[in-house]
Amino acid sequence: MLLSFCYATITPTSPLLINQTLRSSNEVYELGFFSPNNTKNQYVGIWFKDTTPRVVVWVANREKPVTDSMANLSISSNGSLLLFDGKHGIVWSSGVTFASNRSHVELSDSGNLIVVDNISERTLWQSFDHLGDTLLQSSFLMYNLATGEKRFLTSWKSYNDPSPGDFVAQITPQVPSQGFIMKGSTPYWRSGPWAKTRFTGLPLMDESFTSPFSLHQDVNGSGYFSYSEKDYNLSRMVLTSEGSLEVFRHNGTTWEFNYQTPAHSCDSYDACGPFGLCVSSVPPKCKCFKGFEPKYTEEWKRGNWTGGCVRQTELLCERNSTNCQGNSTGKAADVFHALANIKPPDFYKFSATLDAEDCYQSCLQNCSCLAFAYINGIGCLAWNQDLMDAVQFSVGGESLSIRLAHSEFGGNKHKKTIVATSVSLTVFVILGFAAFGFWRCRVKHIDSRKRLEIDWPKRFDIIQGIARGLLYLHRDSRLRVIHRDLKVSNILLDEKMNPKYQFAPPLPCALTPTSRRKNPKYCARRLDRPETFSLLPDVCSNTLNQNECDDNMLRSIRL
């Protein structure tokens, strides 16, 4: 039973005894001795003062509990925190950071235990520099390459044992940084690269997501990650003994569970091996990227996907080293295949100065570049080694273009097919621009507030959406459709200013052999699918929002 008496500070002459507590001035946090498993083992920890059940957020002596009833926490004459186990001597010490003749200990309103010099009021030591399993709103994960300093979370060994467990949560010094959960020295979970306000490997964090997270990297080799819930006074992120990161918020009465990761089998690091793609479906499954096949077929069939996939057809630049200098635009040139809703793989390289077109060209002309992505909030990422830990979400994610041999797209067909396809694409783009011109007339009738929202980048995005929609309807859709009623009133914008086509009677004609015979005046000829055409991924790689170029590319079209 703790006494009602509490200390304002700890001094060399006033240690904290086993039945006393030290409280923050705002009465939110409390420091004292506790026993998590109702045994004689006692730990010095910090917890939320008025929440039930007790939630411990930091522990000093994680590996060495005290058992003596005369245990106490004191401060030495040189400013070191010392935990005495009665007659058994010192079992834990904060160490000497800055020597001080006169200092005291206090618990801040943010839950940070600090040693303060009485004269200069300088902080000599703080618990936020030595995190446990919990990240509070004023603490942060960090690294400093110059000094070697790191701050990371370490899980408890079990629910009742605060000694260090198997899992560590940290941010990486690569640019852009990622969040990792490590199990020992092995990656257990990865967040994907940071994009200004979000982690690209978390599908719920799209560009409209109001993020409670913040991550900053500077040119001096330092990075800082913090978590803050503006609408909640009390919140915490904890790394559990099972290896998951969980976010909780206090509503004034109880703790609310807000978020957990990993939460899906595809969240496990590299679930499908090199060049394997974990499809986040129900149930989840692994598949190989286009142009790849399982490395160990029998193991793959049995559900053991860790061996990953290997390329089916050798790349042109791998067969002919002379093409590695950038001349890969001939008849048999390598091409790129675009996939949407992808968690960017690990081991990327960042190019800060490249725009979307330069990103594509740079990868195309570099034989060692196996894939690239141009991501809003980041820029150009390229991959020069095996694609690891790739996931395909049902929604969210990024567009990833992977390098394939030209033959994977039917490269042996006649050049006329390519020419016809190029002309067809040009016509669709022209129609898209014309449709945008008609639509632009409607903008004049929108109130002034809406007009301000349609800047030129957004207009360019609308143009691309209209052109992609026509291309999809006339060529790429599984059920070929000719609109035949394209006009300003049939191009609509949703709340995010994404263009959509509206169909009205008479219905457009599905281009099937049967319907072509029944209604020859209204139905056009069926277009052959130009599988040899490799320009489409290039066009998609230059769009602002990096939408996919397959049958799922324009889900916003109302059919």
Secondary structure, 3 states (H helix, E strand, C coil): CCCCCEECCEECCECEECCCEEECCCCCEEEEEECCCCCCCEEEEEEECCCCCCCEEEECCCCCCECCCCCEEEECCCCCEEEECHHHCEEEECCCCCCCCCEEEEECCCCCEEEEECCCCCEEEEHHHCCCCEECCCCEEEEECCCCEEECEEEEEECCEEEEEEEEEEECCCCCCCEEEEECCEEEEECCCECCCCECCCCCCCCCCCCCEEEEECCCCEEEEEECCCCCCCEEEEECCCCCEEEEEECCCCEEEEEEECCCHHHECCCCCCCEEEECCCCCEEEECCCEEECCHHHHHCCCCCCCEEECCCCHHHHCHHHHHCCCCCCCCCEEEEEEEEECCCCEEEECCCCHHHHHHHHHCCCCCCEEEEECCCEEEEECCCCCCEEECCCCCEEEEEEECHHHHCCCCCHHHHHHHHHHHHHHHHHHHHHHHHHHHHHCCCCHHHHHHCCHHHHHHHHHHHHHHHHHHHHHCCCCEECCCCCHHHEEECCCCCEEECCCCCCCEECCHHHHHHCCCCCCCCCCCCCCCCHHHHHHHCCCCCCCCCCCCCCCCCC
